[in-house]
Amino acid sequence: MLKQLSVLIENKKGSLAEVTSLIKENDINIRAIAAFDTPDYGILRLIVDTPERAKVALEDCGYGVVLTDVIAVELEDEKGALNGILTVLEENDLQIEYIYSFVIRNYASPLMILKVNDLNEAINILGENKIKVASRNEIHK
């Protein structure tokens, strides 16, 4: 499992750069990023190499931050691969709360970040179906 930061940011010019600058100043490496917006605010989801340190740095600057457990699932580069993963989870009554992708250089496959209602069960089910869940160490090499 991975720790993901969810950061509440204003939906205005420069907000994203403020967060990434703060992370850079604290010598933290961003591995994945996704932003979701509403008219007034955005939720920035981040996978970083030191999530607890990033949380403290962001909170010290007034940001609302939540740490959430997520999984990173390897996605084979073939038609229907994502559908196969989603179908396995759905057939086992697991609900995907959200999903986004990222790519790591020198990693064999793209990765999908999944927030699922029961992460441990999802890891077990995916493993039984020969779908690889990447470890924290594999992602932060």
N, CA, C and O atoms as CSV, one atom per row, in Angstrom:
chain,resi,resn,atom,element,x,y,z
A,1,MET,N,N,0.834,-1.181,0.000
A,1,MET,CA,C,0.000,0.000,0.000
A,1,MET,C,C,0.875,1.239,0.000
A,1,MET,O,O,2.015,1.228,0.466
A,2,LEU,N,N,0.313,2.290,-0.529
A,2,LEU,CA,C,0.993,3.580,-0.570
A,2,LEU,C,C,0.213,4.588,0.248
A,2,LEU,O,O,-0.987,4.425,0.467
A,3,LYS,N,N,0.891,5.626,0.698
A,3,LYS,CA,C,0.241,6.763,1.340
A,3,LYS,C,C,0.099,7.857,0.293
A,3,LYS,O,O,1.069,8.241,-0.360
A,4,GLN,N,N,-1.116,8.347,0.145
A,4,GLN,CA,C,-1.396,9.426,-0.795
A,4,GLN,C,C,-1.793,10.668,-0.007
A,4,GLN,O,O,-2.540,10.586,0.967
A,5,LEU,N,N,-1.290,11.805,-0.437
A,5,LEU,CA,C,-1.696,13.085,0.141
A,5,LEU,C,C,-2.861,13.638,-0.660
A,5,LEU,O,O,-2.820,13.645,-1.891
A,6,SER,N,N,-3.889,14.096,0.016
A,6,SER,CA,C,-4.962,14.860,-0.620
A,6,SER,C,C,-4.890,16.253,-0.020
A,6,SER,O,O,-5.039,16.430,1.189
A,7,VAL,N,N,-4.662,17.238,-0.874
A,7,VAL,CA,C,-4.446,18.612,-0.433
A,7,VAL,C,C,-5.556,19.484,-0.996
A,7,VAL,O,O,-5.818,19.472,-2.199
A,8,LEU,N,N,-6.204,20.238,-0.123
A,8,LEU,CA,C,-7.237,21.171,-0.554
A,8,LEU,C,C,-6.558,22.471,-0.977
A,8,LEU,O,O,-5.861,23.104,-0.185
A,9,ILE,N,N,-6.771,22.865,-2.241
A,9,ILE,CA,C,-6.163,24.103,-2.747
A,9,ILE,C,C,-7.237,24.985,-3.371
A,9,ILE,O,O,-8.272,24.502,-3.830
A,10,GLU,N,N,-6.970,26.279,-3.378
A,10,GLU,CA,C,-7.888,27.203,-4.038
A,10,GLU,C,C,-7.809,26.999,-5.541
A,10,GLU,O,O,-6.742,26.709,-6.083
A,11,ASN,N,N,-8.931,27.151,-6.200
A,11,ASN,CA,C,-8.981,27.022,-7.652
A,11,ASN,C,C,-8.677,28.389,-8.259
A,11,ASN,O,O,-9.568,29.091,-8.736
A,12,LYS,N,N,-7.386,28.746,-8.227
A,12,LYS,CA,C,-6.950,30.033,-8.770
A,12,LYS,C,C,-5.549,29.881,-9.353
A,12,LYS,O,O,-4.820,28.940,-9.041
A,13,LYS,N,N,-5.206,30.816,-10.187
A,13,LYS,CA,C,-3.898,30.823,-10.838
A,13,LYS,C,C,-2.782,30.752,-9.792
A,13,LYS,O,O,-2.773,31.508,-8.821
A,14,GLY,N,N,-1.852,29.836,-10.011
A,14,GLY,CA,C,-0.676,29.728,-9.161
A,14,GLY,C,C,-0.793,28.792,-7.973
A,14,GLY,O,O,0.214,28.494,-7.331
A,15,SER,N,N,-1.999,28.318,-7.659
A,15,SER,CA,C,-2.167,27.454,-6.478
A,15,SER,C,C,-1.364,26.166,-6.581
A,15,SER,O,O,-0.727,25.741,-5.618
A,16,LEU,N,N,-1.399,25.561,-7.734
A,16,LEU,CA,C,-0.674,24.306,-7.932
A,16,LEU,C,C,0.833,24.527,-7.800
A,16,LEU,O,O,1.528,23.735,-7.164
A,17,ALA,N,N,1.327,25.594,-8.397
A,17,ALA,CA,C,2.760,25.903,-8.316
A,17,ALA,C,C,3.188,26.202,-6.880
A,17,ALA,O,O,4.313,25.884,-6.495
A,18,GLU,N,N,2.309,26.805,-6.088
A,18,GLU,CA,C,2.639,27.059,-4.680
A,18,GLU,C,C,2.889,25.747,-3.941
A,18,GLU,O,O,3.842,25.633,-3.170
A,19,VAL,N,N,2.038,24.772,-4.179
A,19,VAL,CA,C,2.187,23.477,-3.512
A,19,VAL,C,C,3.448,22.769,-3.996
A,19,VAL,O,O,4.225,22.267,-3.184
A,20,THR,N,N,3.656,22.724,-5.304
A,20,THR,CA,C,4.835,22.016,-5.819
A,20,THR,C,C,6.131,22.720,-5.413
A,20,THR,O,O,7.148,22.060,-5.201
A,21,SER,N,N,6.108,24.041,-5.304
A,21,SER,CA,C,7.291,24.775,-4.831
A,21,SER,C,C,7.607,24.414,-3.384
A,21,SER,O,O,8.764,24.192,-3.025
A,22,LEU,N,N,6.578,24.361,-2.570
A,22,LEU,CA,C,6.762,24.004,-1.168
A,22,LEU,C,C,7.333,22.587,-1.038
A,22,LEU,O,O,8.211,22.335,-0.213
A,23,ILE,N,N,6.832,21.689,-1.845
A,23,ILE,CA,C,7.329,20.313,-1.816
A,23,ILE,C,C,8.792,20.270,-2.265
A,23,ILE,O,O,9.609,19.577,-1.660
A,24,LYS,N,N,9.114,21.004,-3.313
A,24,LYS,CA,C,10.500,21.066,-3.798
A,24,LYS,C,C,11.424,21.647,-2.728
A,24,LYS,O,O,12.509,21.116,-2.493
A,25,GLU,N,N,10.998,22.732,-2.078
A,25,GLU,CA,C,11.815,23.373,-1.042
A,25,GLU,C,C,12.114,22.426,0.119
A,25,GLU,O,O,13.123,22.584,0.806
A,26,ASN,N,N,11.251,21.457,0.334
A,26,ASN,CA,C,11.437,20.487,1.412
A,26,ASN,C,C,12.104,19.204,0.928
A,26,ASN,O,O,12.117,18.195,1.633
A,27,ASP,N,N,12.662,19.253,-0.288
A,27,ASP,CA,C,13.420,18.134,-0.859
A,27,ASP,C,C,12.604,16.840,-0.902
A,27,ASP,O,O,13.087,15.763,-0.554
A,28,ILE,N,N,11.353,16.984,-1.340
A,28,ILE,CA,C,10.430,15.857,-1.455
A,28,ILE,C,C,10.181,15.616,-2.936
A,28,ILE,O,O,9.978,16.562,-3.698
A,29,ASN,N,N,10.198,14.352,-3.343
A,29,ASN,CA,C,10.025,13.995,-4.747
A,29,ASN,C,C,8.581,13.586,-5.021
A,29,ASN,O,O,8.048,12.695,-4.360
A,30,ILE,N,N,7.956,14.232,-5.987
A,30,ILE,CA,C,6.602,13.882,-6.407
A,30,ILE,C,C,6.699,12.735,-7.406
A,30,ILE,O,O,7.386,12.842,-8.421
A,31,ARG,N,N,6.004,11.635,-7.110
A,31,ARG,CA,C,5.991,10.468,-7.996
A,31,ARG,C,C,4.746,10.438,-8.867
A,31,ARG,O,O,4.796,9.959,-10.000
A,32,ALA,N,N,3.624,10.944,-8.352
A,32,ALA,CA,C,2.374,10.996,-9.125
A,32,ALA,C,C,1.555,12.174,-8.632
A,32,ALA,O,O,1.633,12.561,-7.466
A,33,ILE,N,N,0.764,12.741,-9.545
A,33,ILE,CA,C,-0.065,13.888,-9.191
A,33,ILE,C,C,-1.341,13.855,-10.026
A,33,ILE,O,O,-1.317,13.519,-11.210
A,34,ALA,N,N,-2.442,14.206,-9.397
A,34,ALA,CA,C,-3.726,14.328,-10.091
A,34,ALA,C,C,-4.501,15.436,-9.397
A,34,ALA,O,O,-4.476,15.545,-8.171
A,35,ALA,N,N,-5.182,16.248,-10.173
A,35,ALA,CA,C,-5.965,17.351,-9.609
A,35,ALA,C,C,-7.413,17.223,-10.052
A,35,ALA,O,O,-7.700,16.926,-11.212
A,36,PHE,N,N,-8.313,17.451,-9.116
A,36,PHE,CA,C,-9.746,17.410,-9.365
A,36,PHE,C,C,-10.308,18.726,-8.860
A,36,PHE,O,O,-9.982,19.164,-7.756
A,37,ASP,N,N,-11.156,19.361,-9.670
A,37,ASP,CA,C,-11.587,20.695,-9.273
A,37,ASP,C,C,-13.094,20.830,-9.135
A,37,ASP,O,O,-13.880,20.056,-9.679
A,38,THR,N,N,-13.450,21.860,-8.374
A,38,THR,CA,C,-14.809,22.365,-8.266
A,38,THR,C,C,-14.682,23.840,-8.632
A,38,THR,O,O,-13.565,24.302,-8.864
A,39,PRO,N,N,-15.767,24.592,-8.695
A,39,PRO,CA,C,-15.625,26.009,-9.054
A,39,PRO,C,C,-14.711,26.805,-8.116
A,39,PRO,O,O,-14.031,27.729,-8.563
A,40,ASP,N,N,-14.685,26.461,-6.834
A,40,ASP,CA,C,-13.912,27.256,-5.878
A,40,ASP,C,C,-12.633,26.591,-5.379
A,40,ASP,O,O,-11.644,27.273,-5.106
A,41,TYR,N,N,-12.647,25.271,-5.259
A,41,TYR,CA,C,-11.507,24.571,-4.686
A,41,TYR,C,C,-11.134,23.368,-5.528
A,41,TYR,O,O,-11.926,22.868,-6.327
A,42,GLY,N,N,-9.911,22.921,-5.326
A,42,GLY,CA,C,-9.450,21.714,-5.984
A,42,GLY,C,C,-8.905,20.750,-4.950
A,42,GLY,O,O,-8.485,21.149,-3.864
A,43,ILE,N,N,-8.918,19.492,-5.299
A,43,ILE,CA,C,-8.266,18.477,-4.473
A,43,ILE,C,C,-7.079,17.967,-5.273
A,43,ILE,O,O,-7.230,17.436,-6.373
A,44,LEU,N,N,-5.921,18.135,-4.709
A,44,LEU,CA,C,-4.683,17.700,-5.330
A,44,LEU,C,C,-4.272,16.392,-4.667
A,44,LEU,O,O,-4.059,16.344,-3.455
A,45,ARG,N,N,-4.162,15.341,-5.454
A,45,ARG,CA,C,-3.755,14.041,-4.919
A,45,ARG,C,C,-2.311,13.793,-5.350
A,45,ARG,O,O,-1.968,13.920,-6.525
A,46,LEU,N,N,-1.478,13.439,-4.382
A,46,LEU,CA,C,-0.047,13.288,-4.621
A,46,LEU,C,C,0.477,11.988,-4.030
A,46,LEU,O,O,0.099,11.591,-2.929
A,47,ILE,N,N,1.344,11.342,-4.775
A,47,ILE,CA,C,2.174,10.261,-4.248
A,47,ILE,C,C,3.582,10.842,-4.207
A,47,ILE,O,O,4.126,11.241,-5.237
A,48,VAL,N,N,4.168,10.886,-3.019
A,48,VAL,CA,C,5.509,11.454,-2.840
A,48,VAL,C,C,6.385,10.447,-2.102
A,48,VAL,O,O,5.890,9.478,-1.526
A,49,ASP,N,N,7.700,10.693,-2.129
A,49,ASP,CA,C,8.621,9.743,-1.498
A,49,ASP,C,C,8.580,9.783,0.026
A,49,ASP,O,O,8.876,8.776,0.669
A,50,THR,N,N,8.224,10.909,0.614
A,50,THR,CA,C,8.137,11.012,2.079
A,50,THR,C,C,6.801,11.667,2.455
A,50,THR,O,O,6.760,12.861,2.749
A,51,PRO,N,N,5.719,10.897,2.447
A,51,PRO,CA,C,4.390,11.477,2.641
A,51,PRO,C,C,4.170,12.130,4.004
A,51,PRO,O,O,3.514,13.169,4.087
A,52,GLU,N,N,4.701,11.546,5.064
A,52,GLU,CA,C,4.486,12.138,6.382
A,52,GLU,C,C,5.176,13.496,6.488
A,52,GLU,O,O,4.621,14.442,7.048
A,53,ARG,N,N,6.385,13.581,5.947
A,53,ARG,CA,C,7.117,14.855,5.968
A,53,ARG,C,C,6.412,15.894,5.105
A,53,ARG,O,O,6.340,17.065,5.477
A,54,ALA,N,N,5.893,15.474,3.957
A,54,ALA,CA,C,5.157,16.389,3.079
A,54,ALA,C,C,3.903,16.901,3.774
A,54,ALA,O,O,3.570,18.081,3.667
A,55,LYS,N,N,3.213,16.026,4.481
A,55,LYS,CA,C,1.995,16.426,5.193
A,55,LYS,C,C,2.302,17.520,6.206
A,55,LYS,O,O,1.596,18.527,6.271
A,56,VAL,N,N,3.351,17.324,6.993
A,56,VAL,CA,C,3.733,18.315,8.001
A,56,VAL,C,C,4.097,19.641,7.335
A,56,VAL,O,O,3.657,20.699,7.783
A,57,ALA,N,N,4.893,19.591,6.275
A,57,ALA,CA,C,5.314,20.817,5.583
A,57,ALA,C,C,4.110,21.580,5.038
A,57,ALA,O,O,4.039,22.802,5.167
A,58,LEU,N,N,3.175,20.872,4.437
A,58,LEU,CA,C,1.989,21.520,3.874
A,58,LEU,C,C,1.080,22.071,4.969
A,58,LEU,O,O,0.569,23.184,4.848
A,59,GLU,N,N,0.877,21.303,6.029
A,59,GLU,CA,C,0.038,21.781,7.136
A,59,GLU,C,C,0.657,22.995,7.812
A,59,GLU,O,O,-0.058,23.915,8.210
A,60,ASP,N,N,1.986,23.007,7.946
A,60,ASP,CA,C,2.672,24.153,8.543
A,60,ASP,C,C,2.448,25.431,7.742
A,60,ASP,O,O,2.557,26.532,8.282
A,61,CYS,N,N,2.134,25.287,6.454
A,61,CYS,CA,C,1.863,26.449,5.595
A,61,CYS,C,C,0.359,26.698,5.429
A,61,CYS,O,O,-0.053,27.491,4.582
A,62,GLY,N,N,-0.450,26.018,6.237
A,62,GLY,CA,C,-1.876,26.298,6.258
A,62,GLY,C,C,-2.753,25.462,5.346
A,62,GLY,O,O,-3.951,25.726,5.238
A,63,TYR,N,N,-2.195,24.469,4.694
A,63,TYR,CA,C,-2.999,23.617,3.809
A,63,TYR,C,C,-3.712,22.533,4.610
A,63,TYR,O,O,-3.180,22.011,5.589
A,64,GLY,N,N,-4.920,22.207,4.177
A,64,GLY,CA,C,-5.623,21.051,4.714
A,64,GLY,C,C,-5.132,19.818,3.978
A,64,GLY,O,O,-5.198,19.759,2.750
A,65,VAL,N,N,-4.641,18.833,4.718
A,65,VAL,CA,C,-4.032,17.648,4.106
A,65,VAL,C,C,-4.560,16.385,4.791
A,65,VAL,O,O,-4.679,16.327,6.015
A,66,VAL,N,N,-4.870,15.387,3.982
A,66,VAL,CA,C,-5.288,14.086,4.499
A,66,VAL,C,C,-4.389,13.024,3.875
A,66,VAL,O,O,-4.151,13.035,2.668
A,67,LEU,N,N,-3.892,12.107,4.704
A,67,LEU,CA,C,-3.140,10.947,4.209
A,67,LEU,C,C,-4.112,9.785,4.049
A,67,LEU,O,O,-4.884,9.480,4.958
A,68,THR,N,N,-4.067,9.138,2.887
A,68,THR,CA,C,-4.979,8.047,2.566
A,68,THR,C,C,-4.178,6.871,2.026
A,68,THR,O,O,-3.214,7.053,1.283
A,69,ASP,N,N,-4.583,5.669,2.404
A,69,ASP,CA,C,-3.973,4.471,1.831
A,69,ASP,C,C,-4.581,4.198,0.462
A,69,ASP,O,O,-5.799,4.224,0.291
A,70,VAL,N,N,-3.712,3.934,-0.511
A,70,VAL,CA,C,-4.126,3.578,-1.870
A,70,VAL,C,C,-3.225,2.439,-2.344
A,70,VAL,O,O,-2.236,2.105,-1.691
A,71,ILE,N,N,-3.577,1.850,-3.480
A,71,ILE,CA,C,-2.717,0.828,-4.075
A,71,ILE,C,C,-2.331,1.255,-5.486
A,71,ILE,O,O,-3.051,2.004,-6.146
A,72,ALA,N,N,-1.182,0.763,-5.930
A,72,ALA,CA,C,-0.709,0.993,-7.296
A,72,ALA,C,C,-0.720,-0.347,-8.010
A,72,ALA,O,O,-0.012,-1.275,-7.618
A,73,VAL,N,N,-1.517,-0.443,-9.049
A,73,VAL,CA,C,-1.699,-1.695,-9.771
A,73,VAL,C,C,-1.023,-1.592,-11.129
A,73,VAL,O,O,-1.213,-0.613,-11.850
A,74,GLU,N,N,-0.230,-2.608,-11.479
A,74,GLU,CA,C,0.411,-2.631,-12.796
A,74,GLU,C,C,-0.638,-2.837,-13.875
A,74,GLU,O,O,-1.532,-3.674,-13.746
A,75,LEU,N,N,-0.514,-2.066,-14.930
A,75,LEU,CA,C,-1.439,-2.148,-16.055
A,75,LEU,C,C,-0.669,-2.645,-17.270
A,75,LEU,O,O,0.215,-1.953,-17.774
A,76,GLU,N,N,-0.998,-3.830,-17.734
A,76,GLU,CA,C,-0.352,-4.358,-18.933
A,76,GLU,C,C,-0.693,-3.468,-20.123
A,76,GLU,O,O,-1.792,-2.918,-20.200
A,77,ASP,N,N,0.245,-3.329,-21.041
A,77,ASP,CA,C,0.040,-2.489,-22.222
A,77,ASP,C,C,-0.658,-3.300,-23.308
A,77,ASP,O,O,-0.058,-3.663,-24.321
A,78,GLU,N,N,-1.927,-3.573,-23.074
A,78,GLU,CA,C,-2.719,-4.324,-24.049
A,78,GLU,C,C,-4.180,-3.905,-23.926
A,78,GLU,O,O,-4.624,-3.433,-22.879
A,79,LYS,N,N,-4.903,-4.087,-25.003
A,79,LYS,CA,C,-6.318,-3.723,-25.027
A,79,LYS,C,C,-7.075,-4.490,-23.953
A,79,LYS,O,O,-6.889,-5.695,-23.782
A,80,GLY,N,N,-7.922,-3.782,-23.240
A,80,GLY,CA,C,-8.780,-4.407,-22.243
A,80,GLY,C,C,-8.141,-4.655,-20.890
A,80,GLY,O,O,-8.805,-5.176,-19.993
A,81,ALA,N,N,-6.866,-4.297,-20.710
A,81,ALA,CA,C,-6.185,-4.574,-19.439
A,81,ALA,C,C,-6.854,-3.851,-18.270
A,81,ALA,O,O,-7.092,-4.448,-17.221
A,82,LEU,N,N,-7.151,-2.583,-18.453
A,82,LEU,CA,C,-7.807,-1.832,-17.379
A,82,LEU,C,C,-9.186,-2.418,-17.085
A,82,LEU,O,O,-9.560,-2.582,-15.924
A,83,ASN,N,N,-9.929,-2.727,-18.124
A,83,ASN,CA,C,-11.248,-3.319,-17.927
A,83,ASN,C,C,-11.151,-4.630,-17.148
A,83,ASN,O,O,-12.012,-4.920,-16.317
A,84,GLY,N,N,-10.125,-5.413,-17.406
A,84,GLY,CA,C,-9.940,-6.664,-16.677
A,84,GLY,C,C,-9.758,-6.434,-15.185
A,84,GLY,O,O,-10.342,-7.144,-14.367
A,85,ILE,N,N,-8.951,-5.446,-14.834
A,85,ILE,CA,C,-8.722,-5.120,-13.424
A,85,ILE,C,C,-10.020,-4.652,-12.775
A,85,ILE,O,O,-10.389,-5.113,-11.695
A,86,LEU,N,N,-10.705,-3.736,-13.445
A,86,LEU,CA,C,-11.946,-3.190,-12.893
A,86,LEU,C,C,-13.011,-4.270,-12.744
A,86,LEU,O,O,-13.762,-4.275,-11.769
A,87,THR,N,N,-13.076,-5.174,-13.699
A,87,THR,CA,C,-14.060,-6.257,-13.653
A,87,THR,C,C,-13.788,-7.198,-12.484
A,87,THR,O,O,-14.717,-7.600,-11.783
A,88,VAL,N,N,-12.525,-7.551,-12.267
A,88,VAL,CA,C,-12.167,-8.425,-11.145
A,88,VAL,C,C,-12.614,-7.795,-9.828
A,88,VAL,O,O,-13.183,-8.476,-8.975
A,89,LEU,N,N,-12.363,-6.518,-9.663
A,89,LEU,CA,C,-12.755,-5.848,-8.424
A,89,LEU,C,C,-14.272,-5.793,-8.281
A,89,LEU,O,O,-14.809,-6.059,-7.206
A,90,GLU,N,N,-14.958,-5.448,-9.363
A,90,GLU,CA,C,-16.420,-5.340,-9.333
A,90,GLU,C,C,-17.056,-6.691,-9.041
A,90,GLU,O,O,-18.008,-6.768,-8.265
A,91,GLU,N,N,-16.552,-7.745,-9.644
A,91,GLU,CA,C,-17.107,-9.088,-9.426
A,91,GLU,C,C,-16.920,-9.566,-7.992
A,91,GLU,O,O,-17.595,-10.495,-7.549
A,92,ASN,N,N,-16.006,-8.932,-7.270
A,92,ASN,CA,C,-15.762,-9.277,-5.870
A,92,ASN,C,C,-16.319,-8.222,-4.919
A,92,ASN,O,O,-15.886,-8.108,-3.772
A,93,ASP,N,N,-17.283,-7.456,-5.417
A,93,ASP,CA,C,-18.009,-6.456,-4.615
A,93,ASP,C,C,-17.113,-5.396,-3.994
A,93,ASP,O,O,-17.390,-4.905,-2.899
A,94,LEU,N,N,-16.042,-5.046,-4.689
A,94,LEU,CA,C,-15.170,-3.971,-4.231
A,94,LEU,C,C,-15.485,-2.711,-5.021
A,94,LEU,O,O,-15.611,-2.741,-6.245
A,95,GLN,N,N,-15.610,-1.616,-4.307
A,95,GLN,CA,C,-15.971,-0.344,-4.927
A,95,GLN,C,C,-14.735,0.524,-5.108
A,95,GLN,O,O,-13.985,0.764,-4.162
A,96,ILE,N,N,-14.533,0.988,-6.325
A,96,ILE,CA,C,-13.437,1.914,-6.604
A,96,ILE,C,C,-13.950,3.321,-6.343
A,96,ILE,O,O,-14.915,3.767,-6.965
A,97,GLU,N,N,-13.300,4.011,-5.426
A,97,GLU,CA,C,-13.713,5.369,-5.085
A,97,GLU,C,C,-13.133,6.381,-6.072
A,97,GLU,O,O,-13.791,7.362,-6.421
A,98,TYR,N,N,-11.901,6.140,-6.519
A,98,TYR,CA,C,-11.311,6.932,-7.599
A,98,TYR,C,C,-10.098,6.210,-8.148
A,98,TYR,O,O,-9.580,5.263,-7.557
A,99,ILE,N,N,-9.662,6.696,-9.311
A,99,ILE,CA,C,-8.562,6.055,-10.031
A,99,ILE,C,C,-7.815,7.123,-10.822
A,99,ILE,O,O,-8.428,8.052,-11.349
A,100,TYR,N,N,-6.504,6.993,-10.905
A,100,TYR,CA,C,-5.704,7.815,-11.812
A,100,TYR,C,C,-4.425,7.057,-12.145
A,100,TYR,O,O,-4.049,6.117,-11.445
A,101,SER,N,N,-3.771,7.468,-13.205
A,101,SER,CA,C,-2.605,6.722,-13.672
A,101,SER,C,C,-1.325,7.524,-13.496
A,101,SER,O,O,-1.340,8.747,-13.362
A,102,PHE,N,N,-0.220,6.793,-13.500
A,102,PHE,CA,C,1.085,7.436,-13.599
A,102,PHE,C,C,2.105,6.459,-14.144
A,102,PHE,O,O,1.914,5.244,-14.112
A,103,VAL,N,N,3.186,7.016,-14.640
A,103,VAL,CA,C,4.241,6.226,-15.261
A,103,VAL,C,C,5.548,6.546,-14.552
A,103,VAL,O,O,5.851,7.707,-14.276
A,104,ILE,N,N,6.309,5.513,-14.264
A,104,ILE,CA,C,7.633,5.684,-13.679
A,104,ILE,C,C,8.646,5.253,-14.722
A,104,ILE,O,O,8.554,4.156,-15.272
A,105,ARG,N,N,9.612,6.116,-14.991
A,105,ARG,CA,C,10.664,5.742,-15.924
A,105,ARG,C,C,11.336,4.467,-15.450
A,105,ARG,O,O,11.492,4.251,-14.248
A,106,ASN,N,N,11.727,3.640,-16.371
A,106,ASN,CA,C,12.413,2.372,-16.095
A,106,ASN,C,C,11.541,1.351,-15.360
A,106,ASN,O,O,12.052,0.351,-14.857
A,107,TYR,N,N,10.240,1.595,-15.297
A,107,TYR,CA,C,9.318,0.610,-14.725
A,107,TYR,C,C,8.631,-0.069,-15.889
A,107,TYR,O,O,8.284,0.586,-16.872
A,108,ALA,N,N,8.433,-1.349,-15.796
A,108,ALA,CA,C,7.953,-2.130,-16.941
A,108,ALA,C,C,6.570,-1.732,-17.440
A,108,ALA,O,O,6.310,-1.798,-18.641
A,109,SER,N,N,5.689,-1.326,-16.554
A,109,SER,CA,C,4.302,-1.069,-16.939
A,109,SER,C,C,3.821,0.245,-16.352
A,109,SER,O,O,4.348,0.703,-15.338
A,110,PRO,N,N,2.817,0.860,-16.986
A,110,PRO,CA,C,2.169,2.000,-16.338
A,110,PRO,C,C,1.463,1.512,-15.070
A,110,PRO,O,O,1.152,0.327,-14.944
A,111,LEU,N,N,1.221,2.404,-14.160
A,111,LEU,CA,C,0.562,2.061,-12.908
A,111,LEU,C,C,-0.744,2.833,-12.775
A,111,LEU,O,O,-0.854,3.976,-13.217
A,112,MET,N,N,-1.723,2.193,-12.162
A,112,MET,CA,C,-2.995,2.832,-11.856
A,112,MET,C,C,-3.084,2.950,-10.341
A,112,MET,O,O,-2.951,1.955,-9.628
A,113,ILE,N,N,-3.308,4.158,-9.852
A,113,ILE,CA,C,-3.549,4.359,-8.428
A,113,ILE,C,C,-5.035,4.147,-8.196
A,113,ILE,O,O,-5.865,4.757,-8.870
A,114,LEU,N,N,-5.375,3.287,-7.246
A,114,LEU,CA,C,-6.767,2.985,-6.942
A,114,LEU,C,C,-7.049,3.233,-5.467
A,114,LEU,O,O,-6.284,2.817,-4.598
A,115,LYS,N,N,-8.139,3.904,-5.202
A,115,LYS,CA,C,-8.685,3.994,-3.842
A,115,LYS,C,C,-9.901,3.095,-3.844
A,115,LYS,O,O,-10.884,3.359,-4.536
A,116,VAL,N,N,-9.829,2.031,-3.064
A,116,VAL,CA,C,-10.869,1.003,-3.032
A,116,VAL,C,C,-11.404,0.914,-1.605
A,116,VAL,O,O,-10.665,1.142,-0.647
A,117,ASN,N,N,-12.681,0.584,-1.462
A,117,ASN,CA,C,-13.293,0.559,-0.132
A,117,ASN,C,C,-12.648,-0.454,0.817
A,117,ASN,O,O,-12.706,-0.254,2.030
A,118,ASP,N,N,-12.041,-1.523,0.322
A,118,ASP,CA,C,-11.348,-2.497,1.166
A,118,ASP,C,C,-10.017,-2.836,0.488
A,118,ASP,O,O,-9.943,-3.734,-0.351
A,119,LEU,N,N,-8.980,-2.105,0.864
A,119,LEU,CA,C,-7.688,-2.242,0.186
A,119,LEU,C,C,-7.062,-3.616,0.383
A,119,LEU,O,O,-6.527,-4.187,-0.567
A,120,ASN,N,N,-7.117,-4.154,1.588
A,120,ASN,CA,C,-6.511,-5.471,1.822
A,120,ASN,C,C,-7.197,-6.544,0.993
A,120,ASN,O,O,-6.533,-7.402,0.412
A,121,GLU,N,N,-8.515,-6.500,0.936
A,121,GLU,CA,C,-9.249,-7.468,0.121
A,121,GLU,C,C,-8.906,-7.279,-1.358
A,121,GLU,O,O,-8.744,-8.256,-2.088
A,122,ALA,N,N,-8.796,-6.029,-1.796
A,122,ALA,CA,C,-8.439,-5.753,-3.193
A,122,ALA,C,C,-7.069,-6.332,-3.523
A,122,ALA,O,O,-6.889,-6.936,-4.580
A,123,ILE,N,N,-6.105,-6.152,-2.628
A,123,ILE,CA,C,-4.763,-6.694,-2.849
A,123,ILE,C,C,-4.823,-8.214,-2.974
A,123,ILE,O,O,-4.196,-8.790,-3.863
A,124,ASN,N,N,-5.571,-8.864,-2.090
A,124,ASN,CA,C,-5.700,-10.325,-2.139
A,124,ASN,C,C,-6.358,-10.789,-3.430
A,124,ASN,O,O,-5.863,-11.707,-4.085
A,125,ILE,N,N,-7.467,-10.164,-3.800
A,125,ILE,CA,C,-8.217,-10.551,-5.007
A,125,ILE,C,C,-7.362,-10.340,-6.256
A,125,ILE,O,O,-7.313,-11.202,-7.134
A,126,LEU,N,N,-6.690,-9.191,-6.330
A,126,LEU,CA,C,-5.851,-8.917,-7.497
A,126,LEU,C,C,-4.725,-9.944,-7.593
A,126,LEU,O,O,-4.426,-10.440,-8.679
A,127,GLY,N,N,-4.102,-10.263,-6.461
A,127,GLY,CA,C,-3.040,-11.269,-6.451
A,127,GLY,C,C,-3.530,-12.633,-6.909
A,127,GLY,O,O,-2.854,-13.320,-7.676
A,128,GLU,N,N,-4.711,-13.021,-6.435
A,128,GLU,CA,C,-5.291,-14.303,-6.852
A,128,GLU,C,C,-5.545,-14.345,-8.357
A,128,GLU,O,O,-5.553,-15.416,-8.964
A,129,ASN,N,N,-5.752,-13.169,-8.953
A,129,ASN,CA,C,-6.014,-13.075,-10.388
A,129,ASN,C,C,-4.764,-12.693,-11.176
A,129,ASN,O,O,-4.844,-12.273,-12.331
A,130,LYS,N,N,-3.605,-12.849,-10.528
A,130,LYS,CA,C,-2.305,-12.603,-11.163
A,130,LYS,C,C,-2.161,-11.174,-11.696
A,130,LYS,O,O,-1.536,-10.940,-12.730
A,131,ILE,N,N,-2.755,-10.226,-10.962
A,131,ILE,CA,C,-2.617,-8.801,-11.271
A,131,ILE,C,C,-1.680,-8.229,-10.215
A,131,ILE,O,O,-1.966,-8.304,-9.020
A,132,LYS,N,N,-0.561,-7.659,-10.655
A,132,LYS,CA,C,0.475,-7.203,-9.727
A,132,LYS,C,C,0.121,-5.866,-9.095
A,132,LYS,O,O,-0.260,-4.912,-9.773
A,133,VAL,N,N,0.259,-5.827,-7.778
A,133,VAL,CA,C,0.157,-4.586,-7.017
A,133,VAL,C,C,1.583,-4.197,-6.653
A,133,VAL,O,O,2.287,-4.957,-5.986
A,134,ALA,N,N,2.007,-3.025,-7.086
A,134,ALA,CA,C,3.378,-2.574,-6.844
A,134,ALA,C,C,3.561,-2.194,-5.377
A,134,ALA,O,O,2.648,-1.662,-4.746
A,135,SER,N,N,4.731,-2.468,-4.853
A,135,SER,CA,C,5.038,-2.121,-3.462
A,135,SER,C,C,5.546,-0.683,-3.381
A,135,SER,O,O,5.926,-0.076,-4.382
A,136,ARG,N,N,5.538,-0.167,-2.166
A,136,ARG,CA,C,6.053,1.187,-1.929
A,136,ARG,C,C,7.516,1.267,-2.371
A,136,ARG,O,O,7.928,2.255,-2.978
A,137,ASN,N,N,8.298,0.234,-2.068
A,137,ASN,CA,C,9.719,0.233,-2.434
A,137,ASN,C,C,9.921,0.256,-3.940
A,137,ASN,O,O,10.841,0.911,-4.428
A,138,GLU,N,N,9.077,-0.448,-4.682
A,138,GLU,CA,C,9.196,-0.456,-6.140
A,138,GLU,C,C,8.913,0.928,-6.723
A,138,GLU,O,O,9.526,1.321,-7.716
A,139,ILE,N,N,8.014,1.645,-6.126
A,139,ILE,CA,C,7.630,2.954,-6.650
A,139,ILE,C,C,8.638,4.033,-6.282
A,139,ILE,O,O,8.851,4.972,-7.049
A,140,HIS,N,N,9.253,3.906,-5.125
A,140,HIS,CA,C,10.155,4.961,-4.651
A,140,HIS,C,C,11.624,4.614,-4.819
A,140,HIS,O,O,12.463,5.117,-4.071
A,141,LYS,N,N,11.959,3.753,-5.798
A,141,LYS,CA,C,13.367,3.407,-6.065
A,141,LYS,C,C,14.123,4.630,-6.496
A,141,LYS,O,O,15.321,4.552,-6.767
